[in-house]
Amino acid sequence: MKAKSKVSLICIILLLSWNLPNSQALAFQHSDKSNLKSSLIAYMKLLAPLESQEKTITNGYGAVTGSNYKSDAITLTAFIKLAPKFNEFISRIEAITPTEPRIAAAHNLFIEGWNLQDEALLLDISAMRKSDYGVLSQANSKLAKGRADIRAFDAAIKKLIGQSQ
């Protein structure tokens, strides 16, 4: 075999060996996207029944805070009624245990966000009962962090949906 032919043969073998892992990588990426997509669909089906409960809680909270605030007494009464709804909702989202690691990480943000909001609600109740407005500041900080975690959850899920396309 001529030297030029050996080099050509070696180049062909190298190209084929380099392309083989790439084609396997592409197949894995397609499989990973497909698995991620099916995991996301299954996850969203588990969350769907909780949407109305989440909306009830957020609407109940919003009805007595911000521009809808009337008095501490009205807000306190509403928060006391909301507290068990928070607990039930959190129990339901904690019962969801995604097995896909990226979805599980996002879901943990969702749980953490709701737990922080629940802690804020309980601090608000305590602060209003004791007229301790210093504690209200702590509650507002927890509430802000909880909302940030829930926004991070939304962003993470949207990113995963994009990766599954």
OpenMM code with the backbone's topology and positions (N, CA, C; nanometers):
from openmm import Vec3, app, unit

residues = "MET LYS ALA LYS SER LYS VAL SER LEU ILE CYS ILE ILE LEU LEU LEU SER TRP ASN LEU PRO ASN SER GLN ALA LEU ALA PHE GLN HIS SER ASP LYS SER ASN LEU LYS SER SER LEU ILE ALA TYR MET LYS LEU LEU ALA PRO LEU GLU SER GLN GLU LYS THR ILE THR ASN GLY TYR GLY ALA VAL THR GLY SER ASN TYR LYS SER ASP ALA ILE THR LEU THR ALA PHE ILE LYS LEU ALA PRO LYS PHE ASN GLU PHE ILE SER ARG ILE GLU ALA ILE THR PRO THR GLU PRO ARG ILE ALA ALA ALA HIS ASN LEU PHE ILE GLU GLY TRP ASN LEU GLN ASP GLU ALA LEU LEU LEU ASP ILE SER ALA MET ARG LYS SER ASP TYR GLY VAL LEU SER GLN ALA ASN SER LYS LEU ALA LYS GLY ARG ALA ASP ILE ARG ALA PHE ASP ALA ALA ILE LYS LYS LEU ILE GLY GLN SER GLN".split()
positions = [
    Vec3(0.0841, -0.1164, 0.0000),
    Vec3(0.0000, 0.0000, 0.0000),
    Vec3(0.0894, 0.1237, 0.0000),
    Vec3(0.0517, 0.2195, -0.0790),
    Vec3(0.1287, 0.3422, -0.0874),
    Vec3(0.1066, 0.4255, 0.0399),
    Vec3(0.2011, 0.5131, 0.0687),
    Vec3(0.1936, 0.5981, 0.1871),
    Vec3(0.0699, 0.6865, 0.1819),
    Vec3(0.0393, 0.7396, 0.0643),
    Vec3(-0.0767, 0.8259, 0.0498),
    Vec3(-0.2047, 0.7483, 0.0803),
    Vec3(-0.2142, 0.6245, 0.0395),
    Vec3(-0.3320, 0.5418, 0.0634),
    Vec3(-0.3486, 0.5108, 0.2106),
    Vec3(-0.2373, 0.4848, 0.2811),
    Vec3(-0.2423, 0.4559, 0.4241),
    Vec3(-0.2968, 0.5769, 0.5003),
    Vec3(-0.2495, 0.6952, 0.4627),
    Vec3(-0.2955, 0.8167, 0.5284),
    Vec3(-0.4451, 0.8353, 0.5031),
    Vec3(-0.4889, 0.8112, 0.3816),
    Vec3(-0.6301, 0.8248, 0.3485),
    Vec3(-0.7129, 0.7245, 0.4279),
    Vec3(-0.6642, 0.6014, 0.4360),
    Vec3(-0.7349, 0.4985, 0.5103),
    Vec3(-0.7423, 0.5345, 0.6590),
    Vec3(-0.6333, 0.5836, 0.7166),
    Vec3(-0.6318, 0.6240, 0.8572),
    Vec3(-0.7285, 0.7404, 0.8787),
    Vec3(-0.7300, 0.8369, 0.7857),
    Vec3(-0.8222, 0.9505, 0.7968),
    Vec3(-0.9676, 0.9044, 0.7925),
    Vec3(-0.9977, 0.8104, 0.7056),
    Vec3(-1.1340, 0.7582, 0.6955),
    Vec3(-1.1729, 0.6872, 0.8253),
    Vec3(-1.0820, 0.6054, 0.8779),
    Vec3(-1.1095, 0.5340, 1.0027),
    Vec3(-1.1309, 0.6332, 1.1171),
    Vec3(-1.0451, 0.7364, 1.1259),
    Vec3(-1.0608, 0.8370, 1.2305),
    Vec3(-1.1928, 0.9122, 1.2160),
    Vec3(-1.2267, 0.9498, 1.0950),
    Vec3(-1.3523, 1.0209, 1.0726),
    Vec3(-1.4719, 0.9351, 1.1131),
    Vec3(-1.4676, 0.8076, 1.0749),
    Vec3(-1.5765, 0.7182, 1.1109),
    Vec3(-1.5847, 0.6991, 1.2620),
    Vec3(-1.4694, 0.6865, 1.3272),
    Vec3(-1.4717, 0.6669, 1.4723),
    Vec3(-1.5165, 0.7946, 1.5431),
    Vec3(-1.4829, 0.9116, 1.4909),
    Vec3(-1.5287, 1.0369, 1.5511),
    Vec3(-1.6780, 1.0562, 1.5298),
    Vec3(-1.7277, 1.0164, 1.4131),
    Vec3(-1.8698, 1.0335, 1.3844),
    Vec3(-1.9563, 0.9358, 1.4624),
    Vec3(-1.9037, 0.8192, 1.4923),
    Vec3(-1.9816, 0.7213, 1.5666),
    Vec3(-2.0243, 0.7739, 1.7035),
    Vec3(-1.9316, 0.8255, 1.7841),
    Vec3(-1.9776, 0.8793, 1.9120),
    Vec3(-2.0733, 0.9981, 1.8941),
    Vec3(-2.0498, 1.0780, 1.7906),
    Vec3(-2.1392, 1.1909, 1.7673),
    Vec3(-2.2793, 1.1429, 1.7339),
    Vec3(-2.2899, 1.0378, 1.6512),
    Vec3(-2.4238, 0.9886, 1.6185),
    Vec3(-2.4882, 0.9263, 1.7423),
    Vec3(-2.4066, 0.8619, 1.8266),
    Vec3(-2.4599, 0.8083, 1.9514),
    Vec3(-2.5037, 0.9220, 2.0436),
    Vec3(-2.4262, 1.0295, 2.0447),
    Vec3(-2.4617, 1.1444, 2.1269),
    Vec3(-2.5925, 1.2055, 2.0784),
    Vec3(-2.6093, 1.2148, 1.9468),
    Vec3(-2.7335, 1.2689, 1.8924),
    Vec3(-2.8515, 1.1804, 1.9291),
    Vec3(-2.8313, 1.0497, 1.9211),
    Vec3(-2.9379, 0.9571, 1.9581),
    Vec3(-2.9714, 0.9719, 2.1068),
    Vec3(-2.8672, 0.9888, 2.1894),
    Vec3(-2.8901, 1.0080, 2.3326),
    Vec3(-2.9642, 1.1381, 2.3577),
    Vec3(-2.9224, 1.2458, 2.2883),
    Vec3(-2.9894, 1.3742, 2.3056),
    Vec3(-3.1365, 1.3641, 2.2674),
    Vec3(-3.1654, 1.2940, 2.1585),
    Vec3(-3.3049, 1.2776, 2.1170),
    Vec3(-3.3822, 1.1986, 2.2226),
    Vec3(-3.3193, 1.0915, 2.2714),
    Vec3(-3.3821, 1.0085, 2.3738),
    Vec3(-3.4028, 1.0899, 2.5016),
    Vec3(-3.3026, 1.1694, 2.5390),
    Vec3(-3.3118, 1.2524, 2.6592),
    Vec3(-3.4242, 1.3539, 2.6447),
    Vec3(-3.4356, 1.4159, 2.5275),
    Vec3(-3.5437, 1.5117, 2.5027),
    Vec3(-3.6790, 1.4435, 2.5117),
    Vec3(-3.6872, 1.3256, 2.4547),
    Vec3(-3.8131, 1.2512, 2.4571),
    Vec3(-3.8508, 1.2126, 2.6001),
    Vec3(-3.7517, 1.1653, 2.6770),
    Vec3(-3.7769, 1.1286, 2.8170),
    Vec3(-3.8148, 1.2507, 2.8993),
    Vec3(-3.7455, 1.3630, 2.8753),
    Vec3(-3.7759, 1.4855, 2.9476),
    Vec3(-3.9171, 1.5320, 2.9150),
    Vec3(-3.9516, 1.5255, 2.7873),
    Vec3(-4.0849, 1.5695, 2.7462),
    Vec3(-4.1932, 1.4836, 2.8122),
    Vec3(-4.1764, 1.3537, 2.8098),
    Vec3(-4.2781, 1.2664, 2.8703),
    Vec3(-4.2831, 1.2860, 3.0221),
    Vec3(-4.1666, 1.3100, 3.0845),
    Vec3(-4.1646, 1.3366, 3.2295),
    Vec3(-4.2341, 1.4681, 3.2618),
    Vec3(-4.2122, 1.5696, 3.1775),
    Vec3(-4.2783, 1.6989, 3.1983),
    Vec3(-4.4296, 1.6868, 3.1823),
    Vec3(-4.4723, 1.6125, 3.0840),
    Vec3(-4.6163, 1.5933, 3.0620),
    Vec3(-4.6784, 1.5244, 3.1833),
    Vec3(-4.6123, 1.4202, 3.2323),
    Vec3(-4.6629, 1.3489, 3.3501),
    Vec3(-4.6661, 1.4413, 3.4719),
    Vec3(-4.5622, 1.5212, 3.4874),
    Vec3(-4.5549, 1.6147, 3.6002),
    Vec3(-4.6658, 1.7183, 3.5921),
    Vec3(-4.6860, 1.7749, 3.4749),
    Vec3(-4.7903, 1.8769, 3.4584),
    Vec3(-4.9293, 1.8186, 3.4853),
    Vec3(-4.9492, 1.6929, 3.4514),
    Vec3(-5.0775, 1.6286, 3.4800),
    Vec3(-5.1008, 1.6158, 3.6304),
    Vec3(-4.9924, 1.5987, 3.7065),
    Vec3(-5.0045, 1.5906, 3.8522),
    Vec3(-5.0330, 1.7278, 3.9137),
    Vec3(-4.9779, 1.8323, 3.8525),
    Vec3(-4.9995, 1.9676, 3.9045),
    Vec3(-5.1350, 2.0257, 3.8650),
    Vec3(-5.1868, 1.9860, 3.7512),
    Vec3(-5.3102, 2.0459, 3.6979),
    Vec3(-5.4254, 2.0494, 3.7984),
    Vec3(-5.4520, 1.9404, 3.8711),
    Vec3(-5.5644, 1.9460, 3.9656),
    Vec3(-5.5432, 2.0429, 4.0822),
    Vec3(-5.4203, 2.0879, 4.1015),
    Vec3(-5.3901, 2.1777, 4.2129),
    Vec3(-5.4040, 2.3252, 4.1753),
    Vec3(-5.4224, 2.3532, 4.0470),
    Vec3(-5.4282, 2.4924, 4.0018),
    Vec3(-5.5404, 2.5718, 4.0680),
    Vec3(-5.6588, 2.5129, 4.0768),
    Vec3(-5.7706, 2.5881, 4.1360),
    Vec3(-5.7454, 2.6147, 4.2842),
    Vec3(-5.6856, 2.5204, 4.3537),
    Vec3(-5.6552, 2.5396, 4.4954),
    Vec3(-5.5501, 2.6498, 4.5121),
    Vec3(-5.4503, 2.6503, 4.4264),
    Vec3(-5.3470, 2.7544, 4.4308),
    Vec3(-5.4092, 2.8918, 4.4036),
    Vec3(-5.4974, 2.8976, 4.3057),
    Vec3(-5.5627, 3.0236, 4.2709),
    Vec3(-5.6502, 3.0734, 4.3865),
    Vec3(-5.7207, 2.9829, 4.4520),
    Vec3(-5.8038, 3.0200, 4.5678),
    Vec3(-5.7175, 3.0833, 4.6769),
    Vec3(-5.6024, 3.0246, 4.7018),
    Vec3(-5.5134, 3.0759, 4.8060),
    Vec3(-5.4585, 3.2135, 4.7667),
    Vec3(-5.4067, 3.2238, 4.6460),
    Vec3(-5.3479, 3.3518, 4.6053),
    Vec3(-5.4536, 3.4618, 4.5968),
    Vec3(-5.5726, 3.4274, 4.5492),
    Vec3(-5.6809, 3.5271, 4.5451),
    Vec3(-5.7247, 3.5671, 4.6856),
    Vec3(-5.7322, 3.4694, 4.7763),
    Vec3(-5.7698, 3.4981, 4.9148),
    Vec3(-5.6692, 3.5895, 4.9825),
    Vec3(-5.5421, 3.5675, 4.9545),
    Vec3(-5.4372, 3.6516, 5.0111),
    Vec3(-5.4439, 3.7919, 4.9501),
    Vec3(-5.4565, 3.7968, 4.8198),
    Vec3(-5.4608, 3.9251, 4.7505),
    Vec3(-5.5845, 4.0072, 4.7814),
    Vec3(-5.6914, 3.9411, 4.8232),
    Vec3(-5.8173, 4.0115, 4.8523),
    Vec3(-5.8095, 4.1005, 4.9756),
    Vec3(-5.7091, 4.0767, 5.0609),
    Vec3(-5.7010, 4.1542, 5.1854),
    Vec3(-5.5646, 4.2218, 5.2039),
    Vec3(-5.4811, 4.2209, 5.1007),
    Vec3(-5.3495, 4.2829, 5.1114),
    Vec3(-5.3315, 4.3856, 4.9992),
    Vec3(-5.2251, 4.4601, 5.0095),
    Vec3(-5.1951, 4.5596, 4.9066),
    Vec3(-5.3057, 4.6626, 4.8952),
    Vec3(-5.3482, 4.6896, 4.7733),
    Vec3(-5.4523, 4.7905, 4.7519),
    Vec3(-5.5884, 4.7447, 4.8050),
    Vec3(-5.6025, 4.6155, 4.8365),
    Vec3(-5.7290, 4.5633, 4.8912),
    Vec3(-5.7324, 4.5619, 5.0443),
    Vec3(-5.6265, 4.6096, 5.1071),
    Vec3(-5.6201, 4.6126, 5.2534),
    Vec3(-5.7265, 4.7071, 5.3085),
    Vec3(-5.7988, 4.6594, 5.4091),
    Vec3(-5.9014, 4.7415, 5.4762),
    Vec3(-5.8635, 4.7668, 5.6226),
    Vec3(-5.8290, 4.6557, 5.6917),
    Vec3(-5.7913, 4.6686, 5.8328),
    Vec3(-5.7173, 4.5427, 5.8756),
    Vec3(-5.6452, 4.5555, 5.9867),
    Vec3(-5.5770, 4.4384, 6.0417),
    Vec3(-5.6766, 4.3290, 6.0796),
    Vec3(-5.7916, 4.3680, 6.1333),
    Vec3(-5.8908, 4.2688, 6.1780),
    Vec3(-5.9422, 4.1867, 6.0598),
    Vec3(-5.9722, 4.2528, 5.9486),
    Vec3(-6.0215, 4.1823, 5.8299),
    Vec3(-5.9118, 4.0924, 5.7734),
    Vec3(-5.7905, 4.1465, 5.7670),
    Vec3(-5.6778, 4.0684, 5.7147),
    Vec3(-5.6495, 3.9488, 5.8044),
    Vec3(-5.6494, 3.9702, 5.9344),
    Vec3(-5.6243, 3.8616, 6.0297),
    Vec3(-5.7270, 3.7505, 6.0135),
    Vec3(-5.8534, 3.7861, 6.0050),
    Vec3(-5.9598, 3.6861, 5.9876),
    Vec3(-5.9382, 3.6067, 5.8586),
    Vec3(-5.9051, 3.6772, 5.7512),
    Vec3(-5.8823, 3.6095, 5.6230),
    Vec3(-5.7606, 3.5174, 5.6309),
    Vec3(-5.6531, 3.5638, 5.6941),
    Vec3(-5.5310, 3.4826, 5.7050),
    Vec3(-5.5546, 3.3573, 5.7888),
    Vec3(-5.6320, 3.3720, 5.8951),
    Vec3(-5.6625, 3.2559, 5.9798),
    Vec3(-5.7405, 3.1515, 5.8985),
    Vec3(-5.8299, 3.1966, 5.8115),
    Vec3(-5.9048, 3.1039, 5.7253),
    Vec3(-5.8155, 3.0427, 5.6175),
    Vec3(-5.7139, 3.1193, 5.5744),
    Vec3(-5.6245, 3.0694, 5.4688),
    Vec3(-5.5215, 2.9688, 5.5199),
    Vec3(-5.4818, 2.9795, 5.6452),
    Vec3(-5.3743, 2.8952, 5.6983),
    Vec3(-5.3953, 2.7457, 5.6721),
    Vec3(-5.5127, 2.6885, 5.7007),
    Vec3(-5.5294, 2.5449, 5.6724),
    Vec3(-5.5246, 2.5146, 5.5218),
    Vec3(-5.5671, 2.6095, 5.4399),
    Vec3(-5.5607, 2.5894, 5.2948),
    Vec3(-5.4165, 2.5850, 5.2478),
    Vec3(-5.3320, 2.6693, 5.3054),
    Vec3(-5.1889, 2.6645, 5.2753),
    Vec3(-5.1342, 2.5265, 5.3107),
    Vec3(-5.1653, 2.4796, 5.4320),
    Vec3(-5.1136, 2.3502, 5.4781),
    Vec3(-5.1582, 2.2365, 5.3877),
    Vec3(-5.2846, 2.2369, 5.3508),
    Vec3(-5.3362, 2.1308, 5.2630),
    Vec3(-5.2683, 2.1357, 5.1264),
    Vec3(-5.2550, 2.2554, 5.0723),
    Vec3(-5.1917, 2.2707, 4.9413),
    Vec3(-5.0464, 2.2235, 4.9454),
    Vec3(-4.9743, 2.2644, 5.0473),
    Vec3(-4.8336, 2.2237, 5.0602),
    Vec3(-4.8234, 2.0722, 5.0741),
    Vec3(-4.9115, 2.0119, 5.1501),
    Vec3(-4.9116, 1.8646, 5.1635),
    Vec3(-4.9311, 1.7980, 5.0282),
    Vec3(-5.0192, 1.8558, 4.9490),
    Vec3(-5.0462, 1.7978, 4.8170),
    Vec3(-4.9276, 1.8137, 4.7223),
    Vec3(-4.8600, 1.9288, 4.7256),
    Vec3(-4.7445, 1.9429, 4.6354),
    Vec3(-4.6247, 1.8625, 4.6858),
    Vec3(-4.6132, 1.8461, 4.8177),
    Vec3(-4.5045, 1.7634, 4.8707),
    Vec3(-4.5253, 1.6159, 4.8383),
    Vec3(-4.6493, 1.5758, 4.8143),
    Vec3(-4.6787, 1.4361, 4.7802),
    Vec3(-4.6344, 1.4025, 4.6374),
    Vec3(-4.6110, 1.5046, 4.5569),
    Vec3(-4.5632, 1.4829, 4.4196),
    Vec3(-4.4119, 1.4678, 4.4257),
    Vec3(-4.3631, 1.3556, 4.3737),
    Vec3(-4.2192, 1.3292, 4.3794),
    Vec3(-4.1671, 1.2930, 4.2398),
    Vec3(-4.1331, 1.3947, 4.1614),
    Vec3(-4.0813, 1.3661, 4.0277),
    Vec3(-3.9516, 1.2860, 4.0350),
    Vec3(-3.9365, 1.1918, 3.9435),
    Vec3(-3.8145, 1.1095, 3.9426),
    Vec3(-3.7080, 1.1681, 3.8504),
    Vec3(-3.7486, 1.2495, 3.7548),
    Vec3(-3.6513, 1.3117, 3.6641),
    Vec3(-3.5798, 1.4208, 3.7442),
    Vec3(-3.4477, 1.4130, 3.7568),
    Vec3(-3.3741, 1.5030, 3.8473),
    Vec3(-3.3943, 1.6522, 3.8209),
    Vec3(-3.4009, 1.6936, 3.6962),
    Vec3(-3.4176, 1.8365, 3.6663),
    Vec3(-3.5568, 1.8851, 3.7068),
    Vec3(-3.6556, 1.8011, 3.6869),
    Vec3(-3.7924, 1.8371, 3.7280),
    Vec3(-3.8007, 1.8367, 3.8802),
    Vec3(-3.7363, 1.7390, 3.9435),
    Vec3(-3.7364, 1.7317, 4.0898),
    Vec3(-3.6723, 1.8569, 4.1501),
    Vec3(-3.5634, 1.9047, 4.0899),
    Vec3(-3.4974, 2.0255, 4.1403),
    Vec3(-3.5909, 2.1463, 4.1292),
    Vec3(-3.6586, 2.1586, 4.0162),
    Vec3(-3.7536, 2.2684, 3.9978),
    Vec3(-3.8690, 2.2547, 4.0977),
    Vec3(-3.9187, 2.1330, 4.1135),
    Vec3(-4.0310, 2.1091, 4.2053),
    Vec3(-3.9934, 2.1463, 4.3486),
    Vec3(-3.8694, 2.1197, 4.3866),
    Vec3(-3.8244, 2.1561, 4.5209),
    Vec3(-3.8281, 2.3073, 4.5419),
    Vec3(-3.8002, 2.3842, 4.4369),
    Vec3(-3.8136, 2.5299, 4.4449),
    Vec3(-3.9592, 2.5689, 4.4714),
    Vec3(-4.0497, 2.4996, 4.4048),
    Vec3(-4.1929, 2.5254, 4.4213),
    Vec3(-4.2352, 2.4986, 4.5654),
    Vec3(-4.1917, 2.3855, 4.6176),
    Vec3(-4.2239, 2.3497, 4.7560),
    Vec3(-4.1641, 2.4518, 4.8521),
    Vec3(-4.0384, 2.4850, 4.8324),
    Vec3(-3.9711, 2.5810, 4.9201),
    Vec3(-4.0414, 2.7164, 4.9167),
    Vec3(-4.0796, 2.7598, 4.7974),
    Vec3(-4.1499, 2.8867, 4.7840),
    Vec3(-4.2806, 2.8883, 4.8617),
    Vec3(-4.3560, 2.7797, 4.8496),
    Vec3(-4.4839, 2.7739, 4.9221),
    Vec3(-4.4637, 2.7608, 5.0720),
    Vec3(-4.3611, 2.6880, 5.1144),
    Vec3(-4.3329, 2.6785, 5.2577),
    Vec3(-4.2948, 2.8149, 5.3150),
    Vec3(-4.2164, 2.8914, 5.2405),
    Vec3(-4.1793, 3.0254, 5.2870),
    Vec3(-4.3017, 3.1166, 5.2939),
    Vec3(-4.3899, 3.1049, 5.1966),
    Vec3(-4.5109, 3.1860, 5.2001),
    Vec3(-4.5995, 3.1464, 5.3185),
    Vec3(-4.6036, 3.0183, 5.3483),
    Vec3(-4.6801, 2.9718, 5.4639),
    Vec3(-4.6195, 3.0271, 5.5932),
    Vec3(-4.4859, 3.0216, 5.6044),
    Vec3(-4.4197, 3.0788, 5.7213),
    Vec3(-4.4509, 3.2281, 5.7339),
    Vec3(-4.4520, 3.2983, 5.6211),
    Vec3(-4.4835, 3.4414, 5.6213),
    Vec3(-4.6262, 3.4645, 5.6703),
    Vec3(-4.7180, 3.3818, 5.6239),
    Vec3(-4.8575, 3.3951, 5.6663),
    Vec3(-4.8696, 3.3765, 5.8173),
    Vec3(-4.8037, 3.2750, 5.8697),
    Vec3(-4.8097, 3.2494, 6.0143),
    Vec3(-4.7448, 3.3627, 6.0940),
    Vec3(-4.6354, 3.4179, 6.0410),
    Vec3(-4.5743, 3.5337, 6.1064),
    Vec3(-4.6677, 3.6541, 6.1028),
    Vec3(-4.7347, 3.6724, 5.9892),
    Vec3(-4.8321, 3.7820, 5.9782),
    Vec3(-4.9418, 3.7669, 6.0829),
    Vec3(-4.9933, 3.6473, 6.0967),
    Vec3(-5.0993, 3.6223, 6.1954),
    Vec3(-5.0497, 3.6555, 6.3357),
    Vec3(-4.9311, 3.6056, 6.3675),
    Vec3(-4.8736, 3.6317, 6.4996),
    Vec3(-4.8503, 3.7811, 6.5209),
    Vec3(-4.7962, 3.8482, 6.4207),
    Vec3(-4.7675, 3.9916, 6.4325),
    Vec3(-4.8955, 4.0726, 6.4522),
    Vec3(-5.0002, 4.0375, 6.3785),
    Vec3(-5.1262, 4.1119, 6.3918),
    Vec3(-5.1913, 4.0865, 6.5271),
    Vec3(-5.1820, 3.9639, 6.5756),
    Vec3(-5.2396, 3.9331, 6.7072),
    Vec3(-5.1685, 4.0102, 6.8180),
    Vec3(-5.0365, 4.0283, 6.8020),
    Vec3(-4.9566, 4.0945, 6.9054),
    Vec3(-4.9310, 4.2421, 6.8739),
    Vec3(-4.9810, 4.2874, 6.7603),
    Vec3(-4.9523, 4.4240, 6.7136),
    Vec3(-4.8018, 4.4504, 6.7097),
    Vec3(-4.7285, 4.3514, 6.6622),
    Vec3(-4.5820, 4.3596, 6.6524),
    Vec3(-4.5441, 4.3817, 6.5058),
    Vec3(-4.5255, 4.5074, 6.4725),
    Vec3(-4.5005, 4.5397, 6.3328),
    Vec3(-4.3572, 4.5108, 6.2892),
    Vec3(-4.2687, 4.4841, 6.3841),
    Vec3(-4.1335, 4.4399, 6.3501),
    Vec3(-4.1365, 4.3014, 6.2876),
    Vec3(-4.2256, 4.2170, 6.3378),
    Vec3(-4.2398, 4.0814, 6.2850),
    Vec3(-4.2995, 4.0858, 6.1435),
    Vec3(-4.3812, 4.1859, 6.1163),
    Vec3(-4.4381, 4.2000, 5.9813),
    Vec3(-4.3284, 4.2173, 5.8775),
    Vec3(-4.2220, 4.2854, 5.9139),
    Vec3(-4.1088, 4.3033, 5.8227),
    Vec3(-4.0435, 4.1684, 5.7912),
    Vec3(-4.0278, 4.0853, 5.8935),
    Vec3(-3.9732, 3.9495, 5.8735),
    Vec3(-4.0657, 3.8693, 5.7827),
    Vec3(-4.1945, 3.8816, 5.8053),
    Vec3(-4.2925, 3.8094, 5.7232),
    Vec3(-4.2835, 3.8543, 5.5778),
    Vec3(-4.2715, 3.9840, 5.5573),
    Vec3(-4.2617, 4.0351, 5.4205),
    Vec3(-4.1360, 3.9853, 5.3503),
    Vec3(-4.0264, 3.9730, 5.4240),
    Vec3(-3.9022, 3.9192, 5.3658),
    Vec3(-3.9200, 3.7734, 5.3242),
    Vec3(-3.9834, 3.6949, 5.4120),
    Vec3(-4.0099, 3.5541, 5.3789),
    Vec3(-4.1038, 3.5430, 5.2589),
    Vec3(-4.2037, 3.6275, 5.2582),
    Vec3(-4.2989, 3.6280, 5.1476),
    Vec3(-4.2287, 3.6595, 5.0164),
    Vec3(-4.1414, 3.7590, 5.0169),
    Vec3(-4.0670, 3.7963, 4.8960),
    Vec3(-3.9773, 3.6822, 4.8497),
    Vec3(-3.9095, 3.6165, 4.9428),
    Vec3(-3.8230, 3.5032, 4.9073),
    Vec3(-3.9065, 3.3880, 4.8517),
    Vec3(-4.0213, 3.3627, 4.9129),
    Vec3(-4.1101, 3.2569, 4.8642),
    Vec3(-4.1578, 3.2850, 4.7225),
    Vec3(-4.1964, 3.4089, 4.6980),
    Vec3(-4.2395, 3.4464, 4.5626),
    Vec3(-4.1246, 3.4308, 4.4631),
    Vec3(-4.0043, 3.4690, 4.5051),
    Vec3(-3.8878, 3.4548, 4.4173),
    Vec3(-3.8630, 3.3081, 4.3835),
    Vec3(-3.8775, 3.2208, 4.4824),
    Vec3(-3.8593, 3.0769, 4.4580),
    Vec3(-3.9647, 3.0243, 4.3604),
    Vec3(-4.0868, 3.0708, 4.3736),
    Vec3(-4.1929, 3.0253, 4.2829),
    Vec3(-4.1688, 3.0782, 4.1418),
    Vec3(-4.1197, 3.2020, 4.1301),
    Vec3(-4.0833, 3.2538, 3.9973),
    Vec3(-3.9671, 3.1744, 3.9389),
    Vec3(-3.8707, 3.1360, 4.0229),
    Vec3(-3.7576, 3.0546, 3.9777),
    Vec3(-3.8063, 2.9172, 3.9310),
    Vec3(-3.9035, 2.8623, 4.0019),
    Vec3(-3.9647, 2.7354, 3.9604),
    Vec3(-4.0269, 2.7506, 3.8216),
    Vec3(-4.1058, 2.8572, 3.8030),
    Vec3(-4.1691, 2.8807, 3.6725),
    Vec3(-4.0643, 2.8917, 3.5622),
    Vec3(-3.9573, 2.9664, 3.5887),
    Vec3(-3.8508, 2.9835, 3.4892),
    Vec3(-3.7821, 2.8505, 3.4592),
    Vec3(-3.7580, 2.7707, 3.5621),
    Vec3(-3.6925, 2.6408, 3.5435),
    Vec3(-3.7794, 2.5469, 3.4601),
    Vec3(-3.9090, 2.5467, 3.4868),
    Vec3(-3.9995, 2.4605, 3.4099),
    Vec3(-4.0050, 2.5067, 3.2641),
    Vec3(-4.0132, 2.6371, 3.2423),
    Vec3(-4.0140, 2.6897, 3.1047),
    Vec3(-3.8855, 2.6521, 3.0314),
    Vec3(-3.7734, 2.6601, 3.1009),
    Vec3(-3.6447, 2.6209, 3.0414),
    Vec3(-3.6462, 2.4727, 3.0048),
    Vec3(-3.6964, 2.3892, 3.0942),
    Vec3(-3.7039, 2.2450, 3.0664),
    Vec3(-3.7969, 2.2164, 2.9484),
    Vec3(-3.9058, 2.2903, 2.9408),
    Vec3(-3.9972, 2.2717, 2.8279),
    Vec3(-3.9231, 2.3053, 2.6984),
    Vec3(-3.8471, 2.4129, 2.6992),
    Vec3(-3.7660, 2.4484, 2.5816),
    Vec3(-3.6643, 2.3420, 2.5466),
    Vec3(-3.6032, 2.2818, 2.6477),
    Vec3(-3.5051, 2.1766, 2.6235),
    Vec3(-3.5679, 2.0480, 2.5731),
    Vec3(-3.6955, 2.0309, 2.5976),
    Vec3(-3.7629, 1.9074, 2.5555),
    Vec3(-3.8161, 1.9170, 2.4130),
    Vec3(-3.8109, 2.0348, 2.3540),
    Vec3(-3.8645, 2.0549, 2.2188),
    Vec3(-3.7718, 1.9964, 2.1142),
] * unit.nanometer
topology = app.Topology()
chain = topology.addChain("A")
for resn in residues:
    res = topology.addResidue(resn, chain)
    for name in ("N", "CA", "C"):
        topology.addAtom(name, app.Element.getBySymbol(name[0]), res)
